Amino acid sequence: MFRRSERGCAAPRQVTVWLDGQPCQVPDTLSVAAAVLHLHGWQGYRRHHDGSTRAPLCMMGVCQECLISIDGRPNRQGCLEPVYEGMRIERQQGERHAD
């Protein structure tokens, strides 16, 4: 469903992000949501509190389906946050979070 275009300009720099405690290399041009989709696909993005599979839909901050924990802060909109070196990302797997 999602694929990176190989027609881009210069090759992006790779950064290391920590996804669920595991180091992963991703292009620095991606948002958090795009990076998780790149690594795990839409079915591996997160689980809703009722157990259903959830994934980003609009990728522009409107639908709220991209919610994810970033650097210990839950319910962040992953589609609006660019990745950076050392970022800690945790998929929300059904637990309820209070901001």
Backbone bond lengths (Angstrom), bond angles and torsions (degrees), N, CA, C in turn:
res aa  C-N    CA-C-N  psi(-1)  N-CA   C-N-CA  omega(-1)  CA-C   N-CA-C  phi
1 M - - - 1.435 - - 1.526 111.25 -
2 F 1.338 117.54 -51.81 1.449 120.89 178.09 1.520 108.83 -105.64
3 R 1.318 116.36 131.70 1.455 121.57 175.61 1.514 108.33 -140.46
4 R 1.328 115.92 145.02 1.460 120.27 175.15 1.518 109.11 -77.46
5 S 1.305 116.07 139.69 1.452 120.97 174.61 1.517 109.11 -75.15
6 E 1.308 116.67 131.79 1.456 121.52 177.54 1.526 111.00 -87.67
7 R 1.325 117.47 2.63 1.460 121.67 -177.96 1.522 112.37 -93.41
8 G 1.318 117.88 7.44 1.457 121.83 -178.50 1.519 112.03 -62.78
9 C 1.303 116.10 174.68 1.472 121.72 179.55 1.518 109.69 -70.23
10 A 1.307 116.32 -120.27 1.465 120.23 -178.74 1.526 109.95 -71.68
11 A 1.311 115.42 152.98 1.468 120.31 178.24 1.527 108.94 -63.23
12 P 1.333 117.94 133.81 1.464 120.30 -179.79 1.524 110.99 -69.56
13 R 1.308 115.27 153.14 1.459 121.89 175.62 1.521 107.75 -77.67
14 Q 1.309 117.89 142.66 1.469 122.57 177.62 1.533 109.10 -89.35
15 V 1.322 116.27 136.74 1.457 121.66 174.86 1.527 108.14 -121.65
16 T 1.313 115.72 156.54 1.459 120.79 175.88 1.511 108.85 -98.70
17 V 1.327 115.65 121.93 1.457 122.05 172.17 1.523 106.99 -115.62
18 W 1.296 116.44 156.54 1.464 121.50 178.18 1.522 107.27 -105.65
19 L 1.328 116.27 112.51 1.462 121.77 179.69 1.521 108.29 -108.01
20 D 1.314 116.40 114.67 1.463 122.62 -177.59 1.527 111.60 52.29
21 G 1.343 115.43 39.63 1.453 121.08 176.73 1.511 115.94 84.54
22 Q 1.327 118.02 0.02 1.468 122.44 -179.60 1.534 109.90 -110.77
23 P 1.335 118.03 133.43 1.463 119.11 177.30 1.529 110.74 -71.91
24 C 1.330 115.58 138.16 1.466 121.85 -179.97 1.523 108.61 -139.00
25 Q 1.310 116.14 141.25 1.457 121.87 175.25 1.520 108.88 -95.03
26 V 1.338 116.08 128.03 1.462 121.58 177.49 1.526 108.94 -138.95
27 P 1.331 117.99 154.68 1.464 120.30 175.89 1.526 110.54 -64.65
28 D 1.334 116.85 141.48 1.459 120.39 -178.07 1.525 113.27 -73.76
29 T 1.317 118.02 -1.16 1.462 122.60 179.00 1.527 112.62 -87.79
30 L 1.332 117.60 -4.08 1.464 120.79 -174.74 1.520 112.42 -91.68
31 S 1.318 115.08 153.37 1.460 120.38 167.09 1.529 107.16 -80.82
32 V 1.319 117.01 168.16 1.466 120.50 177.08 1.528 110.02 -58.33
33 A 1.322 116.94 -46.40 1.469 120.29 -179.25 1.527 110.59 -60.36
34 A 1.322 117.38 -45.07 1.467 120.45 -180.00 1.526 110.98 -64.65
35 A 1.334 116.97 -36.99 1.466 120.22 179.05 1.528 111.09 -64.58
36 V 1.327 117.57 -44.45 1.468 120.55 179.52 1.524 110.16 -66.10
37 L 1.329 117.60 -40.88 1.462 120.49 175.83 1.526 110.70 -61.95
38 H 1.308 116.61 -41.41 1.470 122.32 178.48 1.531 110.77 -59.98
39 L 1.330 116.72 -40.02 1.463 121.31 -176.38 1.530 113.94 -83.81
40 H 1.343 117.70 -35.29 1.469 120.12 -170.90 1.526 115.20 -129.34
41 G 1.322 118.39 -3.25 1.466 119.50 -178.85 1.524 112.00 74.34
42 W 1.310 116.52 172.41 1.464 120.18 -174.11 1.522 112.61 -68.59
43 Q 1.322 118.90 -33.13 1.466 119.99 -178.15 1.523 112.30 -72.84
44 G 1.327 117.05 -18.03 1.452 120.67 179.13 1.513 113.73 -100.08
45 Y 1.342 117.39 11.46 1.466 119.53 -175.37 1.529 112.11 -71.02
46 R 1.320 117.86 -59.10 1.470 121.35 177.95 1.514 110.52 -167.91
47 R 1.311 115.76 171.50 1.466 122.29 176.05 1.523 108.67 -118.39
48 H 1.302 116.44 140.19 1.460 123.26 174.77 1.520 108.43 -75.83
49 H 1.308 118.37 162.66 1.471 120.65 -178.54 1.527 112.88 -59.97
50 D 1.341 118.65 -20.79 1.469 120.44 177.13 1.529 112.17 -88.53
51 G 1.347 117.49 2.61 1.456 121.73 177.75 1.519 115.04 95.10
52 S 1.332 117.40 -8.18 1.462 119.70 -178.39 1.531 111.08 -74.91
53 T 1.335 115.20 150.98 1.460 121.85 177.74 1.515 109.13 -71.84
54 R 1.327 116.21 134.45 1.460 121.56 179.37 1.519 108.42 -128.56
55 A 1.317 116.41 147.94 1.458 121.40 177.45 1.522 108.88 -153.37
56 P 1.321 117.31 159.37 1.465 120.42 177.86 1.526 111.14 -57.38
57 L 1.301 115.12 145.02 1.458 120.38 -179.43 1.524 110.86 -115.71
58 C 1.321 116.87 -57.52 1.469 119.15 -173.40 1.525 113.78 -89.53
59 M 1.318 117.95 -26.45 1.474 124.59 -178.74 1.530 112.96 58.88
60 M 1.359 116.42 26.72 1.464 119.69 176.94 1.530 112.82 -141.36
61 G 1.330 117.26 17.88 1.454 120.65 171.99 1.508 117.32 88.55
62 V 1.317 118.81 10.85 1.455 120.97 -177.10 1.529 112.53 -97.34
63 C 1.315 118.89 -42.11 1.469 121.84 -167.91 1.526 114.89 -84.86
64 Q 1.332 119.55 -18.03 1.468 124.00 -179.26 1.529 114.06 66.93
65 E 1.314 119.06 11.91 1.464 121.54 -179.88 1.530 112.55 -82.03
66 C 1.307 117.95 -4.37 1.464 121.87 -177.51 1.523 112.56 -97.53
67 L 1.327 118.65 10.46 1.462 121.03 -175.02 1.520 111.85 -57.08
68 I 1.331 115.01 134.51 1.457 122.15 -173.29 1.527 107.53 -158.78
69 S 1.321 117.80 157.42 1.469 121.24 177.44 1.524 109.29 -88.79
70 I 1.323 115.77 129.90 1.455 122.16 179.56 1.525 108.31 -126.43
71 D 1.314 116.19 122.09 1.465 122.30 179.71 1.530 111.84 50.85
72 G 1.332 115.75 43.55 1.457 121.76 176.63 1.515 115.42 80.56
73 R 1.321 117.82 2.40 1.469 121.87 179.68 1.526 108.88 -106.02
74 P 1.350 118.06 111.19 1.467 120.73 -178.05 1.524 112.83 -73.75
75 N 1.325 114.42 164.64 1.463 123.26 173.19 1.523 113.69 59.91
76 R 1.319 116.73 38.78 1.470 121.71 175.33 1.525 107.82 -89.20
77 Q 1.309 117.06 146.95 1.459 121.04 177.79 1.530 108.70 -81.76
78 G 1.330 115.40 101.19 1.454 121.40 -175.83 1.513 114.38 -62.54
79 C 1.316 117.76 -25.94 1.465 119.42 -178.61 1.524 111.76 -73.90
80 L 1.323 118.13 -17.39 1.465 121.41 -177.83 1.525 113.35 -101.25
81 E 1.320 117.41 -4.79 1.465 122.01 -176.15 1.524 110.78 -107.27
82 P 1.338 118.11 117.68 1.474 119.23 175.93 1.529 110.58 -74.01
83 V 1.318 116.55 147.11 1.469 120.16 177.27 1.522 109.51 -72.64
84 Y 1.320 116.18 155.00 1.458 121.52 173.84 1.521 108.53 -148.93
85 E 1.306 115.62 161.36 1.455 122.78 -177.69 1.528 110.78 -54.71
86 G 1.338 115.58 127.21 1.458 121.52 176.08 1.516 115.88 84.08
87 M 1.334 118.24 -0.01 1.465 121.63 -179.94 1.524 109.74 -58.14
88 R 1.323 116.27 140.55 1.464 122.02 177.37 1.527 108.61 -109.71
89 I 1.332 114.08 118.21 1.463 122.09 -176.07 1.527 107.76 -118.39
90 E 1.317 116.20 135.01 1.464 120.28 175.36 1.518 108.47 -130.37
91 R 1.335 114.40 125.90 1.459 118.71 176.26 1.515 109.00 -71.07
92 Q 1.304 116.34 139.24 1.456 121.95 178.99 1.524 107.45 -87.15
93 Q 1.313 115.46 112.89 1.455 120.12 -172.45 1.523 112.91 -105.95
94 G 1.312 116.58 48.81 1.452 120.00 172.63 1.511 115.89 102.21
95 E 1.328 117.43 -12.19 1.454 118.40 178.76 1.519 109.87 -75.07
96 R 1.298 116.24 153.89 1.453 121.27 176.51 1.527 108.11 -91.94
97 H 1.324 116.44 136.73 1.463 121.60 179.42 1.514 109.36 -119.01
98 A 1.290 115.86 144.78 1.460 121.19 170.95 1.523 107.16 -108.08
99 D 1.320 117.22 133.85 1.471 120.47 178.01 1.447 109.42 -72.01
